[in-house]
Amino acid sequence: MTQIFQNHASDGRQKTKWLASRIAIYGALILWAFICFFPIYWTLTTSFKLAPDVMRGNMVPFWDFTPKWKGWQSLGLSPDQLGEVSTVREEFLKRFWNSAIVAVSASTLAVILGSLAAYGLSRFNYRFGFMKNSDISFFFLSQMILPPVVLALPFLVLYRSLDLLDTRIGLILLYTLMVLPIVIWIMRDQFQGIPVELEEAALVDGLGIWGAFMQIVLPIALPGMVAAFILSLVLCWNEYFFAALLTSTDAKTLPVMVASQTGSQGINWWSMAALSSAAILPLVIVAVFLERYIIKGMAAGAVK
């Protein structure tokens, strides 16, 4: 009987420890989720506030303040304006499409070029002076160390001479160059995790190098490529410095438009919040639809 009671007591202590550990883990996850989502919540609610509500720091809709369409009216996106012609809405849509075209094009181009470069670095041996494959890979990544302000004047002079100022093409080329090192580093790890024997078997079956890459390697590496694409898309979509420096009217993007809400009269918090909410929404949609690829890419070691 004593042994039975001891076993029950031991089981009870183990269940208590298990329950306590679960509560601690989920509590930490809930706290972290709150910290991550609070800026988005604050931005979204601010777009429905009036100036006094913003200044008083009211946070809970219908409790601290009554939601209004103040921020969305400044963009011509409130329900009562959707059927009307709005110059502000046309301007917003123009900046939105500039950001979408530039970010998607640059990310796609970076993933294509970066994947090819990463495949070569993972499968073949190169030597450039004293630099081997690992040194070349680190050289690509080291380009991220340079602060953008160091490159401001060279790019400004170069783009002026090439007539690329205030053009989408100019931003696409620059953003591709900006995110290419990250894509190479991510995809190099991804390709190194794929056994070479699979390609060798494909070569024995009659496929060439390109055939083995397209039919064998590429489907396996697809989750990592999607993860690299999404990371590149976020970086390009949110980039502000070069967009503000190299554009003026035609190719201006959403981050520049958001920053323009500050002026001598102060900050239009409701307009800035509405713009930021509209800018965040596409990235949230992309993340929701491509979540399974992101998880597979991270699980496969694509993101470190």
Secondary structure, DSSP 8 states (H G I E B T S, - for coil): -HHHHHHHHHHHHHHHHHHHHHHHHHHHHHHHHHHHHHHHHHHHHHTT--HHHHHHT--SBTTTB---SHHHHTTT-STTTTTS--HHHHHHHHHHHHHHHHHHHHHHHHHHHHHHHHHHHHHS---BTTB-HHHHHHHHHHGGGS-HHHHHHHHHHHHHHHT-TT-HHHHHHHHHHHHHHHHHHHHHHHHHTS-HHHHHHHHHTT--HHHHIIIIIHHHHHHHHHHHHHHHHHHHHH--HHHHHH-SSSS--HHHHHHTTEETTEE-HHHHHHHHHHHHHHHHHHHHHTHHHHHHHHHTT---
